[in-house]
Amino acid sequence: MPTAISEVPASGNEAAGRLASMADVTASDGALRRFLHGLPGVDAVGLQARAAALGTRSIKTTAKAYAIDLAISMIDLTTLEGADTPGKVRALCAKGIHPDPLRHAPPRLGNESPDAEPDRSAPKVAAICVYPDMVATAKEALAGSGIHVASVATAFPAGRAALPVKLADTRDAVAAGADEIDMVIDRGAFLSGRYLEVLEEIKAVKEACARPGGTSRSETGGRTAAHLKVILETGELQTYDNVRRASWLAMLAGADFIKTSTGKVAVNATPPVTLLMLEAVRDFRAQAGVQVGVKPAGGIRTTKDAIKYLVMVNETVGEDWLTADWFRFGASSLLDDLLMQRQKLSTGRYSGPDYVTVD
């Protein structure tokens, strides 16, 4: 099942054929259960050791500058609070478009000339992630920027709602202009072994991502459908084997991305879990010919953390995934640390949190 990281994704017709050949896997609850429980068991000790080893890699100077800019371009800049306001969302959008408001840190002693030009070389973030009722505000603020609007849906974060409510939640966000939908799986159903129920729910949400006159499958450019990111909430899945099964289940159901966490539970993204999910998307592409993205979210706060994840992506799935189209960071505070490190590389001094914008 594993494949070399250089393998090229299958063409559209070939991929469709491979997926069709896997249709029997999802034909019944029993078939799906046999497939998921037939996946290789996870060597927990080996997985943790591999993740720890990848975390020891060190990159410097030019490579570090490139990694920082790459990480910024992969961020889903997020605000998911009950106190969110249109003003806060507009401010976050402005930050996403021009992350670094100053070319250099302001002078500390008053004997240097300040340079307050916006640093246009800082890359834009990939997306702004908000609740559905803030999608229209974000869409208006980001108009013409090329930054996507992502919306959580399906009764985020717990997912405790009837399916019609979840689908209405999704359709409302898409109708308001969401380019991406971050849904949560029903962890209770999954942990109870009701795998087919979870798969059918993901498929239904995928269909709800379609725009009028479009299809449920996303297309480059105009996007006739919102991309679907499926949140596994790995901190509640109890075992690495369950994380692997949930990853495959989501991909079989049509996920464009698999995402670790909501950021609302005690345990969110971790290097071993993200490594396991990267291995899953690698193996899925080898078997089905379809490439699926990965998004670790929650608890990734420092440049050092982000670079560890980028090293992991490069070493596990290769350069094909080293773009914002296939790898994202779900974060709110990570951007500030990346900007401070970026300023340090540019000016030779560490500017501190006072010299980045407040979300």
CORFEN-V758949 format. One record per residue. N is the residue number from 1. RES is the residue in one letter. SS is DSSP state (h for helix, s for strand, l for the rest). OMEGA is omega in radians with two decimals (* if undefined). D_CENTER is the distance of its C-alpha to the mean C-alpha in Angstrom with 2 decimals. Layout:
# CORFEN-V758949
n:res:ss:omega:d_center
N:RES:SS:OMEGA:D_CENTER
N:RES:SS:OMEGA:D_CENTER
This chain:
# CORFEN-V758949
n:res:ss:omega:d_center
1:M:l:3.10:24.29
2:P:l:-3.11:22.57
3:T:l:3.04:22.79
4:A:l:-3.04:23.26
5:I:l:-3.13:20.21
6:S:l:-3.08:22.11
7:E:l:-3.09:22.44
8:V:l:3.10:21.84
9:P:l:3.13:20.09
10:A:l:3.05:22.77
11:S:l:-3.08:24.11
12:G:h:-3.11:23.60
13:N:h:-3.14:26.85
14:E:h:3.14:26.46
15:A:h:3.12:22.97
16:A:h:3.12:24.40
17:G:h:3.13:27.30
18:R:h:3.12:25.37
19:L:h:3.11:23.35
20:A:h:3.14:26.71
21:S:h:3.12:28.19
22:M:l:-3.07:25.69
23:A:h:-3.12:26.63
24:D:h:3.13:29.12
25:V:h:-3.08:26.40
26:T:h:-3.07:25.34
27:A:l:-3.13:28.89
28:S:l:3.13:29.69
29:D:h:-3.14:28.50
30:G:h:3.14:30.68
31:A:h:-3.14:29.38
32:L:h:3.12:25.74
33:R:h:3.14:26.75
34:R:h:-3.13:28.73
35:F:h:-3.07:25.93
36:L:h:3.13:23.31
37:H:h:3.06:25.98
38:G:l:3.08:27.16
39:L:l:-3.13:24.04
40:P:l:3.08:25.01
41:G:l:-3.10:25.02
42:V:l:3.01:22.85
43:D:l:-3.02:24.94
44:A:h:-3.13:23.58
45:V:h:3.13:25.77
46:G:h:3.13:24.91
47:L:h:-3.12:21.13
48:Q:h:3.12:21.46
49:A:h:3.12:23.94
50:R:h:3.13:21.85
51:A:h:3.13:18.86
52:A:h:-3.14:21.51
53:A:h:3.11:23.19
54:L:h:-3.14:20.19
55:G:l:3.14:19.76
56:T:l:-3.14:23.31
57:R:l:-3.11:22.82
58:S:l:3.05:23.87
59:I:l:-3.02:23.50
60:K:l:2.99:25.75
61:T:h:-3.03:26.79
62:T:h:3.13:25.76
63:A:h:3.13:23.02
64:K:h:3.11:21.65
65:A:h:3.11:21.88
66:Y:h:-3.12:19.96
67:A:h:3.13:17.18
68:I:h:3.13:17.03
69:D:h:3.10:16.85
70:L:h:-3.14:14.19
71:A:h:3.11:11.99
72:I:h:-3.09:12.93
73:S:h:-3.11:12.06
74:M:l:-3.03:8.39
75:I:s:2.83:8.05
76:D:s:-3.08:6.98
77:L:s:-2.82:10.44
78:T:s:2.87:11.03
79:T:l:-3.10:14.32
80:L:l:-3.11:14.84
81:E:l:3.09:18.43
82:G:l:-3.12:21.58
83:A:l:3.12:23.28
84:D:l:3.11:21.05
85:T:l:3.06:23.42
86:P:h:3.12:23.42
87:G:h:3.13:24.62
88:K:h:3.14:21.78
89:V:h:3.10:19.21
90:R:h:3.11:21.36
91:A:h:3.13:21.57
92:L:h:3.11:17.82
93:C:h:3.11:17.70
94:A:h:3.11:20.59
95:K:h:3.12:18.93
96:G:h:-3.13:15.87
97:I:h:3.11:18.48
98:H:l:-3.02:20.70
99:P:l:-3.06:18.99
100:D:l:-3.05:22.21
101:P:l:-3.11:25.20
102:L:l:3.09:27.77
103:R:l:3.09:28.60
104:H:l:3.05:30.06
105:A:l:3.10:30.48
106:P:l:-3.13:33.49
107:P:l:-3.11:36.79
108:R:l:-3.01:37.57
109:L:l:3.11:41.35
110:G:l:-3.13:42.19
111:N:l:3.07:43.88
112:E:l:3.12:41.13
113:S:l:-3.12:40.32
114:P:l:3.10:36.93
115:D:l:-3.03:34.52
116:A:l:3.10:32.45
117:E:l:3.04:31.23
118:P:l:3.13:27.55
119:D:l:-3.08:25.84
120:R:l:3.14:24.84
121:S:l:3.11:23.68
122:A:l:-3.10:20.55
123:P:l:3.03:17.60
124:K:l:3.02:15.80
125:V:l:-3.11:12.25
126:A:l:-3.05:9.85
127:A:s:2.95:9.76
128:I:s:-3.06:11.46
129:C:s:-3.06:10.27
130:V:s:3.00:13.51
131:Y:l:-3.07:15.64
132:P:h:-3.09:17.29
133:D:h:3.11:20.54
134:M:h:-3.09:19.13
135:V:h:-3.10:17.61
136:A:h:3.11:21.00
137:T:h:3.14:21.45
138:A:h:-3.12:18.20
139:K:h:3.14:19.01
140:E:h:-3.10:22.47
141:A:h:-3.08:21.54
142:L:l:-3.05:19.17
143:A:l:3.10:21.67
144:G:l:-3.07:22.25
145:S:l:-3.04:19.64
146:G:l:3.10:17.25
147:I:l:-3.13:14.29
148:H:s:3.00:12.43
149:V:s:3.08:12.74
150:A:s:3.12:10.08
151:S:s:2.95:11.89
152:V:s:-3.11:11.68
153:A:l:3.12:14.47
154:T:l:3.10:16.63
155:A:l:3.07:18.26
156:F:l:0.03:15.26
157:P:l:-3.02:15.21
158:A:l:-3.10:18.04
159:G:l:-3.10:18.11
160:R:l:3.10:21.88
161:A:l:3.10:23.23
162:A:l:-3.09:25.07
163:L:h:3.12:23.39
164:P:h:3.10:25.16
165:V:h:3.13:23.76
166:K:h:-3.13:20.16
167:L:h:3.09:20.86
168:A:h:3.09:22.63
169:D:h:-3.13:19.76
170:T:h:-3.11:17.50
171:R:h:3.12:20.36
172:D:h:-3.14:21.12
173:A:h:3.13:17.70
174:V:h:3.13:17.90
175:A:h:3.13:21.53
176:A:l:3.07:20.81
177:G:l:-3.14:18.72
178:A:l:3.07:15.04
179:D:l:-3.07:13.30
180:E:s:3.11:10.24
181:I:s:3.05:10.61
182:D:s:-3.12:8.62
183:M:s:3.06:11.42
184:V:s:3.07:12.72
185:I:l:3.06:14.99
186:D:l:-3.10:18.57
187:R:h:3.11:18.78
188:G:h:3.11:22.52
189:A:h:-3.13:23.05
190:F:h:-3.09:21.06
191:L:h:3.06:22.96
192:S:l:3.12:26.14
193:G:l:-3.14:25.69
194:R:l:-3.01:25.36
195:Y:h:-3.11:22.91
196:L:h:3.10:24.17
197:E:h:3.12:23.79
198:V:h:3.14:20.07
199:L:h:-3.13:19.74
200:E:h:3.10:21.86
201:E:h:3.10:19.96
202:I:h:3.11:16.67
203:K:h:-3.14:18.92
204:A:h:3.10:20.47
205:V:h:3.08:17.34
206:K:h:3.10:16.48
207:E:h:3.13:19.99
208:A:h:3.10:19.62
209:C:l:-3.12:16.90
210:A:s:3.05:19.81
211:R:l:3.12:21.66
212:P:l:-3.13:25.45
213:G:l:3.14:27.03
214:G:l:3.12:23.84
215:T:l:3.12:22.33
216:S:l:3.14:19.46
217:R:l:-3.11:18.01
218:S:l:3.07:16.10
219:E:l:3.14:18.16
220:T:l:3.08:17.78
221:G:l:-3.05:19.15
222:G:l:3.09:20.44
223:R:l:3.08:17.83
224:T:l:3.08:20.12
225:A:s:3.03:17.31
226:A:l:3.02:14.03
227:H:s:-3.13:11.04
228:L:s:3.00:10.16
229:K:s:-3.09:7.06
230:V:s:-3.12:9.08
231:I:s:-3.10:8.91
232:L:l:-3.00:11.49
233:E:l:-3.01:12.50
234:T:h:3.12:13.58
235:G:h:3.12:15.89
236:E:h:-3.06:18.02
237:L:l:2.92:18.28
238:Q:l:-3.09:21.09
239:T:l:3.05:21.13
240:Y:h:3.10:19.27
241:D:h:3.12:20.99
242:N:h:3.09:19.41
243:V:h:3.11:15.86
244:R:h:-3.13:16.92
245:R:h:-3.14:18.57
246:A:h:3.11:15.80
247:S:h:3.14:13.44
248:W:h:3.13:16.34
249:L:h:-3.13:17.20
250:A:h:-3.13:13.95
251:M:h:3.09:14.23
252:L:h:-3.12:17.92
253:A:l:3.08:17.35
254:G:l:3.12:15.46
255:A:l:2.99:11.70
256:D:l:3.09:10.01
257:F:s:2.87:6.74
258:I:s:-2.99:7.15
259:K:s:-3.04:5.44
260:T:l:-2.80:8.02
261:S:l:3.02:9.30
262:T:l:-3.01:10.45
263:G:l:-3.06:11.76
264:K:l:3.11:15.10
265:V:l:-3.03:16.68
266:A:l:-3.12:18.57
267:V:l:-3.11:16.43
268:N:l:-3.12:12.67
269:A:l:3.01:10.71
270:T:l:3.13:13.54
271:P:h:-3.14:14.25
272:P:h:-3.14:16.16
273:V:h:3.13:13.67
274:T:h:3.07:10.90
275:L:h:3.13:13.86
276:L:h:3.14:14.89
277:M:h:3.05:11.75
278:L:h:3.08:12.02
279:E:h:-3.14:15.63
280:A:h:-3.13:15.01
281:V:h:3.06:13.22
282:R:h:-3.11:16.00
283:D:h:3.12:18.63
284:F:h:3.10:17.49
285:R:h:3.12:17.81
286:A:h:-3.06:21.15
287:Q:h:-3.04:22.40
288:A:h:-3.13:21.11
289:G:l:-3.09:20.64
290:V:l:3.11:17.24
291:Q:l:-3.12:14.14
292:V:l:-3.12:10.81
293:G:s:3.14:7.39
294:V:s:3.11:5.53
295:K:s:2.95:2.67
296:P:s:-3.08:5.70
297:A:s:3.09:6.68
298:G:l:3.04:10.35
299:G:l:3.11:13.20
300:I:l:-2.94:12.00
301:R:l:-3.02:14.76
302:T:l:3.08:16.68
303:T:h:3.12:16.89
304:K:h:3.10:18.23
305:D:h:-3.08:15.24
306:A:h:-3.13:12.87
307:I:h:3.07:15.51
308:K:h:3.14:15.82
309:Y:h:3.12:12.28
310:L:h:3.06:13.04
311:V:h:3.14:16.34
312:M:h:3.11:14.95
313:V:h:-3.10:12.94
314:N:h:-3.08:16.17
315:E:h:-3.03:18.44
316:T:h:-3.08:16.82
317:V:l:3.02:15.57
318:G:l:-3.00:16.98
319:E:h:3.13:16.69
320:D:h:-3.11:15.48
321:W:h:-3.07:11.87
322:L:l:3.02:12.50
323:T:l:3.13:11.47
324:A:l:3.09:8.87
325:D:l:-3.02:9.55
326:W:l:3.09:8.24
327:F:s:-3.13:6.11
328:R:s:2.93:3.99
329:F:s:2.99:5.31
330:G:s:-2.99:5.59
331:A:s:3.01:9.30
332:S:l:-3.08:12.69
333:S:l:-3.09:15.20
334:L:h:-3.06:13.68
335:L:h:-3.11:14.65
336:D:h:-3.14:18.25
337:D:h:3.08:18.73
338:L:h:-3.14:17.45
339:L:h:3.11:19.92
340:M:h:3.11:22.68
341:Q:h:3.11:22.38
342:R:h:3.10:22.37
343:Q:h:3.13:25.50
344:K:h:3.12:27.10
345:L:h:-3.10:26.83
346:S:h:-3.00:28.32
347:T:h:-3.10:31.07
348:G:l:3.12:31.77
349:R:l:-3.12:31.43
350:Y:l:-2.98:28.85
351:S:l:3.14:28.73
352:G:l:-3.04:27.27
353:P:h:3.13:25.19
354:D:h:-3.02:28.01
355:Y:h:2.92:27.19
356:V:l:-3.08:23.68
357:T:l:3.10:23.14
358:V:l:-3.14:22.71
359:D:l:*:19.87
